[in-house]
Amino acid sequence: MDRQGRPPGWRGGVRWSRILAYGVLPALALLLVAAAGVLKWQDGSARAAKELGAEAVRAATDGTVALLSYKADTVEADLEAARGNLTGPFLQAYTDLTHDVVIPGSKQKDISAVATVPAAASVSATASRAVVLLFVNQSVIVGQDAPTSTASSVRVSLDKVHNRWLISGFDPV
């Protein structure tokens, strides 16, 4: 020790190499690891949301085609099968409409319809609810007449019920 009680080799002041080696570098490494973890979590969340949106788009597309497509000779079976894609109050509204209007009209006037979805996009998606925008083309044939075609866009709301996307709302846009 020298006269002021300092260890040998002490030159006074702060030892920056020690502060750098034992303080700054470990703190920097910890910050980098935390940043990498946050980025990985965000990437996983974005991928999950994209997958949910894609699942919802498929369910909305398939469900809409089923809701709007039927043949005159199998209209009851076609529309009854389509009900399996629905839930909530929309299920009851669709059931009432098809039983009161669509099925009797199709049988009386020999009406058939074919729907296609040329474009669809996810508007929002969570683990339990999604909204999808669909562009729908529907061709309707009455008896032996030439088909008439209509194009429309629909906002389809879906709820996940028992691990399956079901249509809970169907609103023309």
C-alpha positions as a Markdown table, in Angstrom:
| # | Residue | x | y | z |
|---|---|---|---|---|
| 1 | Met | 0.0 | 0.0 | 0.0 |
| 2 | Asp | 1.1 | 3.5 | -0.7 |
| 3 | Arg | 1.0 | 6.4 | 1.7 |
| 4 | Gln | -2.7 | 7.1 | 1.1 |
| 5 | Gly | -3.6 | 3.5 | 1.6 |
| 6 | Arg | -4.1 | 2.6 | -2.0 |
| 7 | Pro | -3.2 | -0.8 | -3.4 |
| 8 | Pro | 0.0 | -1.1 | -5.5 |
| 9 | Gly | -0.6 | -0.2 | -9.2 |
| 10 | Trp | -3.3 | 2.3 | -8.4 |
| 11 | Arg | -3.0 | 5.2 | -10.7 |
| 12 | Gly | -6.0 | 7.2 | -9.4 |
| 13 | Gly | -9.3 | 7.7 | -11.1 |
| 14 | Val | -11.7 | 5.2 | -12.3 |
| 15 | Arg | -10.7 | 1.9 | -14.0 |
| 16 | Trp | -12.7 | 2.1 | -17.2 |
| 17 | Ser | -11.7 | -1.3 | -18.4 |
| 18 | Arg | -13.3 | -2.9 | -15.3 |
| 19 | Ile | -16.5 | -0.8 | -15.7 |
| 20 | Leu | -16.6 | -1.8 | -19.4 |
| 21 | Ala | -15.9 | -5.5 | -18.7 |
| 22 | Tyr | -18.1 | -6.0 | -15.7 |
| 23 | Gly | -20.9 | -3.4 | -16.2 |
| 24 | Val | -21.5 | -2.1 | -19.7 |
| 25 | Leu | -20.9 | -5.2 | -21.8 |
| 26 | Pro | -23.1 | -7.5 | -19.6 |
| 27 | Ala | -25.9 | -4.9 | -19.6 |
| 28 | Leu | -25.6 | -4.5 | -23.4 |
| 29 | Ala | -25.7 | -8.3 | -23.8 |
| 30 | Leu | -28.8 | -8.5 | -21.6 |
| 31 | Leu | -30.5 | -5.7 | -23.6 |
| 32 | Leu | -29.8 | -7.5 | -26.9 |
| 33 | Val | -31.2 | -10.8 | -25.6 |
| 34 | Ala | -34.4 | -9.0 | -24.4 |
| 35 | Ala | -34.8 | -7.2 | -27.7 |
| 36 | Ala | -34.4 | -10.5 | -29.6 |
| 37 | Gly | -37.0 | -12.1 | -27.3 |
| 38 | Val | -39.5 | -9.3 | -28.0 |
| 39 | Leu | -39.0 | -9.5 | -31.7 |
| 40 | Lys | -39.5 | -13.2 | -31.7 |
| 41 | Trp | -42.7 | -12.8 | -29.7 |
| 42 | Gln | -44.0 | -10.2 | -32.1 |
| 43 | Asp | -43.2 | -12.4 | -35.1 |
| 44 | Gly | -45.0 | -15.3 | -33.5 |
| 45 | Ser | -48.0 | -13.1 | -32.8 |
| 46 | Ala | -48.1 | -11.8 | -36.3 |
| 47 | Arg | -47.9 | -15.3 | -37.7 |
| 48 | Ala | -50.7 | -16.5 | -35.5 |
| 49 | Ala | -52.9 | -13.6 | -36.5 |
| 50 | Lys | -52.2 | -14.3 | -40.2 |
| 51 | Glu | -53.0 | -18.0 | -39.8 |
| 52 | Leu | -56.2 | -17.2 | -37.9 |
| 53 | Gly | -57.2 | -14.8 | -40.7 |
| 54 | Ala | -56.5 | -17.4 | -43.4 |
| 55 | Glu | -58.6 | -20.0 | -41.6 |
| 56 | Ala | -61.4 | -17.5 | -41.2 |
| 57 | Val | -61.2 | -16.5 | -44.9 |
| 58 | Arg | -61.5 | -20.2 | -45.9 |
| 59 | Ala | -64.4 | -20.8 | -43.6 |
| 60 | Ala | -66.2 | -17.6 | -44.8 |
| 61 | Thr | -65.7 | -18.5 | -48.4 |
| 62 | Asp | -66.8 | -22.1 | -48.1 |
| 63 | Gly | -69.8 | -21.1 | -45.9 |
| 64 | Thr | -70.9 | -18.4 | -48.2 |
| 65 | Val | -70.8 | -20.6 | -51.3 |
| 66 | Ala | -72.9 | -23.2 | -49.4 |
| 67 | Leu | -75.4 | -20.6 | -48.2 |
| 68 | Leu | -76.0 | -19.2 | -51.6 |
| 69 | Ser | -75.8 | -22.3 | -53.8 |
| 70 | Tyr | -78.6 | -24.8 | -54.3 |
| 71 | Lys | -80.4 | -26.9 | -57.0 |
| 72 | Ala | -84.1 | -26.9 | -57.3 |
| 73 | Asp | -84.4 | -30.6 | -56.9 |
| 74 | Thr | -82.2 | -30.8 | -53.8 |
| 75 | Val | -82.8 | -27.3 | -52.3 |
| 76 | Glu | -83.9 | -28.6 | -48.9 |
| 77 | Ala | -80.9 | -30.8 | -48.5 |
| 78 | Asp | -78.5 | -28.2 | -49.9 |
| 79 | Leu | -79.7 | -25.4 | -47.6 |
| 80 | Glu | -80.0 | -27.7 | -44.6 |
| 81 | Ala | -76.3 | -28.7 | -45.0 |
| 82 | Ala | -75.4 | -25.0 | -45.3 |
| 83 | Arg | -76.9 | -24.4 | -41.8 |
| 84 | Gly | -74.0 | -26.4 | -40.3 |
| 85 | Asn | -71.8 | -23.4 | -41.1 |
| 86 | Leu | -73.8 | -20.9 | -39.1 |
| 87 | Thr | -74.3 | -19.9 | -35.4 |
| 88 | Gly | -76.1 | -17.5 | -33.2 |
| 89 | Pro | -79.1 | -15.3 | -34.2 |
| 90 | Phe | -77.9 | -15.5 | -37.9 |
| 91 | Leu | -78.6 | -19.2 | -37.9 |
| 92 | Gln | -82.2 | -18.7 | -36.9 |
| 93 | Ala | -82.7 | -15.8 | -39.4 |
| 94 | Tyr | -81.2 | -17.9 | -42.2 |
| 95 | Thr | -83.4 | -20.9 | -41.3 |
| 96 | Asp | -86.5 | -18.8 | -41.3 |
| 97 | Leu | -85.7 | -17.2 | -44.6 |
| 98 | Thr | -84.9 | -20.4 | -46.3 |
| 99 | His | -88.0 | -22.3 | -45.0 |
| 100 | Asp | -90.4 | -19.5 | -45.6 |
| 101 | Val | -89.1 | -18.0 | -48.9 |
| 102 | Val | -86.2 | -19.7 | -50.6 |
| 103 | Ile | -87.2 | -23.4 | -50.5 |
| 104 | Pro | -90.9 | -22.9 | -51.5 |
| 105 | Gly | -89.9 | -20.4 | -54.3 |
| 106 | Ser | -87.2 | -22.7 | -55.6 |
| 107 | Lys | -89.6 | -25.7 | -55.8 |
| 108 | Gln | -92.4 | -23.6 | -57.3 |
| 109 | Lys | -90.4 | -21.9 | -60.0 |
| 110 | Asp | -87.6 | -24.4 | -60.5 |
| 111 | Ile | -84.9 | -22.0 | -59.2 |
| 112 | Ser | -81.3 | -23.0 | -58.8 |
| 113 | Ala | -78.3 | -20.8 | -57.8 |
| 114 | Val | -74.5 | -21.1 | -57.9 |
| 115 | Ala | -72.3 | -18.8 | -55.9 |
| 116 | Thr | -68.6 | -18.2 | -56.3 |
| 117 | Val | -66.2 | -16.1 | -54.3 |
| 118 | Pro | -63.5 | -14.6 | -56.7 |
| 119 | Ala | -61.9 | -12.5 | -53.9 |
| 120 | Ala | -61.7 | -12.5 | -50.1 |
| 121 | Ala | -59.7 | -10.7 | -47.4 |
| 122 | Ser | -59.5 | -10.9 | -43.7 |
| 123 | Val | -60.5 | -7.6 | -42.0 |
| 124 | Ser | -59.7 | -8.7 | -38.5 |
| 125 | Ala | -59.1 | -11.9 | -36.6 |
| 126 | Thr | -58.7 | -12.9 | -33.0 |
| 127 | Ala | -58.7 | -16.4 | -31.5 |
| 128 | Ser | -62.5 | -16.4 | -31.1 |
| 129 | Arg | -63.9 | -13.8 | -33.6 |
| 130 | Ala | -63.1 | -12.8 | -37.2 |
| 131 | Val | -64.5 | -10.5 | -39.9 |
| 132 | Val | -63.9 | -11.2 | -43.6 |
| 133 | Leu | -64.8 | -9.2 | -46.7 |
| 134 | Leu | -66.0 | -11.3 | -49.6 |
| 135 | Phe | -66.7 | -10.5 | -53.2 |
| 136 | Val | -69.5 | -12.8 | -54.3 |
| 137 | Asn | -70.8 | -13.7 | -57.8 |
| 138 | Gln | -74.1 | -15.5 | -57.9 |
| 139 | Ser | -75.7 | -17.0 | -61.0 |
| 140 | Val | -79.5 | -17.8 | -60.7 |
| 141 | Ile | -81.4 | -20.0 | -63.2 |
| 142 | Val | -85.2 | -19.9 | -63.2 |
| 143 | Gly | -86.7 | -22.8 | -65.0 |
| 144 | Gln | -85.4 | -23.0 | -68.5 |
| 145 | Asp | -84.5 | -19.2 | -68.7 |
| 146 | Ala | -81.0 | -18.0 | -69.3 |
| 147 | Pro | -79.0 | -17.5 | -66.1 |
| 148 | Thr | -78.8 | -14.1 | -64.5 |
| 149 | Ser | -75.7 | -13.0 | -62.6 |
| 150 | Thr | -75.2 | -10.6 | -59.8 |
| 151 | Ala | -72.0 | -9.4 | -58.1 |
| 152 | Ser | -72.0 | -8.2 | -54.5 |
| 153 | Ser | -69.7 | -7.7 | -51.6 |
| 154 | Val | -70.4 | -9.1 | -48.1 |
| 155 | Arg | -69.0 | -8.5 | -44.7 |
| 156 | Val | -69.0 | -11.9 | -43.0 |
| 157 | Ser | -68.6 | -12.2 | -39.2 |
| 158 | Leu | -67.4 | -15.5 | -37.8 |
| 159 | Asp | -67.2 | -16.9 | -34.3 |
| 160 | Lys | -65.0 | -19.8 | -33.3 |
| 161 | Val | -67.3 | -22.5 | -31.8 |
| 162 | His | -65.8 | -25.8 | -30.7 |
| 163 | Asn | -62.6 | -25.1 | -32.6 |
| 164 | Arg | -64.6 | -24.4 | -35.9 |
| 165 | Trp | -65.3 | -21.0 | -37.6 |
| 166 | Leu | -69.0 | -20.5 | -38.0 |
| 167 | Ile | -70.8 | -17.6 | -39.7 |
| 168 | Ser | -72.6 | -15.3 | -37.2 |
| 169 | Gly | -73.3 | -12.3 | -39.4 |
| 170 | Phe | -73.7 | -11.7 | -43.1 |
| 171 | Asp | -74.0 | -8.1 | -44.1 |
| 172 | Pro | -74.1 | -6.7 | -47.6 |
| 173 | Val | -71.6 | -3.9 | -48.1 |
